[in-house]
Amino acid sequence: MDYNPIIVPLDVPDRDAAMALVERLTASVGAFKIGKELFVNAGPAIVREVRATGADVFLDLKFHDIPNTVAGAVRAATRLDVQMLTIHSSGGRDMMSAAENAAQEESRNSEQSLPLVLGVTVLTSMDTGDINEVGVDGDVTAQVKRLAKLASTSGLRGLVCSPMEIELLRAEISREVKLVTPGIRPASSDIQDQKRVMTPAQAVQAGADWLVIGRPITLADDPVSAAKAIVDSL
Ligand code: C5P
């Protein structure tokens, strides 16, 4: 790989803890993910501060709303100069194409780089029973496939998926679509609360473009060496 595919989630509640991780790891990883907890606590300022170090940012706020509202949020994220952001594919075709168009338009108008708008299919916290209960018939795999195809034909250039879905999606959708995958554990590490994991090398082999890897790096005695060992394993 000619780029560093590791994205470290800043799964911490506040600015100081986040910036400590960024300063420590920025030279050894490809990007940092900012999710709802940190964003709600520290606001857009934390995105600007991480970007100001030169690090790439994945803004994982999983937007899901009417197309006009999501488009506005995507424009704002594009002005913050994030490199990736997430929306829920279950928001439908119009919402997804509004999001992608908003990113493209705003990046042209504001001369910021174009962020990769990623579709989230079915949350891995939901199984077939859970999706049936909210009115979706069929099993999780069929629903993941359906939403991934819809995302791709709505113009999205990337998807978030579990390691177990990489092969399926690589068989079903264009190779152009980037896949970002959490649930990654190096062979030697504790799987914690993750249930179905792959090693970094297995996930890349299966077709993942980016790997979200948190605790195996952030909780290691030496996070920098842990990140380097993962890059070397690829
Ligand atoms: O520490 P760990 O490597 O498990 O962190 C994985 C990150 O990816 C966390 O931020 C978690 O919320 C996120 N994530 C996940 N599984 C999903 C979607 C997101 O682990 N299906």
Residues whose N, C-alpha, C, O or C-beta is under 5 A from the ligand:
A	BS01	C5P	P9 D11 T124 P182 G183 I184 V212 I213 G214 R215
